[in-house]
């Protein structure tokens, strides 16, 4: 049996308020339309659902049984709508963030405390990815937002917003202190063990291209994968 959802919606509000005019105000409808919908629903179900009295609309025994089921369904729908609305206004819910290693450390971590103070009802889940993995998570729908280092491949389905520039520096332990406080040529760096993010990251891509532009190979001794 197929019965219009609108009929049940009107039935729910009329039963809830026990009054056609109040239900009509809630639904931004008019009483003739409401009355016609109730009559159509009664005709479809083959039984009366309301008793029309001077005090309003009173449910029949059949109407009481139907309302017990319809009320649960509509309360679930209203709860779902409220949850979606609250999550869109950053009141409650969970935000899934896919972040590359550099973006996580240089951008996200410093602002998480401030975001938490502004939106205490929002739960944040951060997944650490390479830039390509984070973009893939966004396209697959497993992330709501991706915070990554550029460049990224253009995509018609995504919007990219530059946030801030990042400056990278070469660092070393005290064991290599002879490299500090002076200019070091790229050729000289290749004589020392280099540590880099993995080959599938934008950082690796950047440094590989940078060394190649100077006619030098880039083969780190240690690669860190996320």
C-alpha positions in Angstrom: 0.0 0.0 0.0 1.4 3.4 -1.0 0.0 6.4 0.9 1.4 9.9 0.5 3.9 11.0 3.1 2.2 14.4 3.3 -1.0 12.7 4.5 0.8 11.1 7.4 2.6 14.4 8.1 -0.7 16.2 8.3 -2.2 13.4 10.4 0.7 13.6 12.8 0.4 17.4 13.4 -3.4 17.3 13.7 -3.2 14.5 16.2 -0.4 16.2 18.1 -2.3 19.5 18.6 -5.8 18.1 18.4 -6.7 21.1 16.4 -6.8 21.8 12.7 -6.0 25.5 12.9 -2.9 25.0 15.1 -1.7 22.2 12.9 -2.2 24.4 9.8 -0.1 27.2 11.3 2.7 24.8 12.0 2.7 23.4 8.5 2.0 26.8 6.8 -1.0 25.2 5.2 -4.8 26.0 5.2 -7.6 24.1 6.9 -9.5 23.0 3.7 -6.3 21.3 2.4 -5.7 19.7 5.8 -9.3 18.4 6.0 -9.0 17.0 2.5 -5.7 15.2 3.3 -7.2 13.6 6.5 -10.3 12.4 4.5 -8.0 10.9 1.8 -5.9 9.1 4.4 -9.1 7.7 6.1 -10.3 6.6 2.7 -7.0 4.9 1.9 -7.0 3.1 5.3 -10.7 2.3 5.3 -11.5 3.6 8.7 -12.1 6.9 10.6 -9.1 8.4 12.4 -10.7 11.4 14.1 -13.9 12.4 15.8 -14.8 16.0 14.9 -16.0 17.7 18.1 -16.5 21.2 19.3 -13.2 21.0 21.2 -11.2 19.9 18.2 -10.1 16.7 16.6 -10.1 13.6 18.9 -8.5 10.4 17.8 -10.6 7.2 17.3 -9.2 3.9 18.6 -7.8 3.2 15.1 -6.3 6.7 15.1 -4.7 6.2 18.5 -3.0 3.0 17.2 -1.8 4.7 14.1 -0.5 7.7 15.9 1.5 5.6 18.3 3.6 4.4 15.3 3.6 7.7 13.3 4.7 9.7 16.3 7.8 7.6 16.8 8.7 7.9 13.1 8.2 11.7 13.0 10.1 12.3 16.3 13.0 10.4 14.7 12.9 12.5 11.6 12.8 15.7 13.7 15.7 14.5 15.8 17.7 13.8 12.6 16.9 17.2 11.2 17.9 18.9 14.4 21.2 16.9 14.5 22.1 17.9 10.9 21.2 21.5 11.6 23.3 21.6 14.7 26.3 20.0 13.0 26.1 22.5 10.2 26.1 25.4 12.7 29.1 23.9 14.5 27.2 23.2 17.7 27.5 19.4 17.8 28.8 16.5 15.7 32.1 15.2 14.4 34.5 16.8 11.9 36.8 14.4 10.0 40.1 16.0 9.0 42.7 14.4 6.7 46.0 16.2 7.2 49.4 15.8 5.7 52.4 15.6 8.1 53.6 19.1 7.4 50.1 20.7 7.5 49.3 18.9 10.8 52.4 20.1 12.6 52.7 23.6 11.1 49.1 24.6 10.8 46.5 22.4 12.6 48.2 21.8 16.0 48.6 25.5 16.8 44.9 26.3 16.2 43.2 23.2 17.7 43.0 24.7 21.2 41.4 27.9 19.9 38.8 25.9 17.8 38.0 23.7 20.9 37.3 26.8 23.0 35.1 28.3 20.3 33.2 25.0 19.5 33.3 22.7 22.6 30.5 20.5 21.2 32.4 19.5 18.1 34.5 16.3 18.2 37.5 16.4 15.8 39.0 13.3 14.3 42.3 13.8 12.5 43.9 11.2 10.2 47.5 11.6 9.2 48.1 11.1 5.5 50.3 12.0 2.7 48.8 14.8 0.5 47.6 12.3 -2.2 46.0 10.1 0.5 44.3 13.0 2.2 42.8 14.2 -1.2 41.7 10.7 -1.9 40.0 10.5 1.6 38.2 13.8 0.8 36.9 12.4 -2.6 35.8 9.1 -1.0 33.8 11.0 1.6 35.8 9.6 4.6 37.0 13.1 5.4 35.1 16.4 5.6 38.2 18.6 5.0 41.8 18.0 3.9 44.6 20.2 5.1 47.6 19.5 2.9 50.7 21.0 1.4 50.6 22.0 -2.3 50.8 21.6 -5.2 47.8 19.4 -5.6 46.2 18.0 -8.8 43.3 20.1 -9.9 39.8 18.6 -9.3 36.5 19.9 -10.5 34.8 18.3 -7.5 37.0 20.1 -4.9 37.6 23.7 -3.8 41.1 24.7 -2.8 41.8 27.6 -0.5 45.4 28.7 0.2 45.8 29.2 4.0 49.4 30.2 4.6 52.9 29.8 3.2 55.3 27.3 4.9 59.1 27.8 5.1 61.2 24.6 5.4 64.6 24.5 6.9 67.3 21.8 7.0 68.1 20.8 10.6 70.8 18.5 12.0 71.8 17.0 15.3 74.9 18.4 17.3 76.9 15.6 15.8 76.9 17.6 12.5 77.6 21.0 14.0 80.3 21.7 11.4 77.4 22.3 9.0 75.9 25.2 11.1 76.6 28.9 10.9 77.7 28.8 7.3 76.4 28.3 3.8 76.3 24.7 2.8 76.2 23.7 -0.9 73.8 21.0 -2.1 76.6 18.9 -3.3 78.1 18.9 0.2 74.7 17.9 1.8 74.7 14.8 -0.4 77.8 13.6 1.5 75.7 13.3 4.7 72.9 10.9 5.6 69.6 12.7 4.8 66.2 12.1 6.4 63.1 12.8 4.4 59.4 12.2 4.3 58.4 9.3 2.1 58.4 9.2 -1.7 54.6 9.6 -1.9 54.6 13.0 -0.1 54.7 16.5 -1.5 57.8 17.3 0.6 59.7 14.5 -1.1 58.4 15.7 -4.4 59.5 19.2 -3.7 63.0 18.3 -2.6 63.5 15.8 -5.4 62.5 18.5 -7.9 64.7 21.1 -6.2 67.8 18.9 -6.3 67.0 17.8 -9.9 66.8 21.4 -11.0 70.5 21.7 -9.8 71.5 18.5 -11.6 71.7 16.5 -8.5 70.1 13.2 -7.4 67.9 13.1 -4.3 68.2 9.7 -2.5 67.6 10.1 1.3 69.1 7.5 3.6 66.0 7.4 5.7 62.4 7.9 4.6 59.6 8.5 7.1 56.1 7.3 6.1 52.8 8.4 7.6 
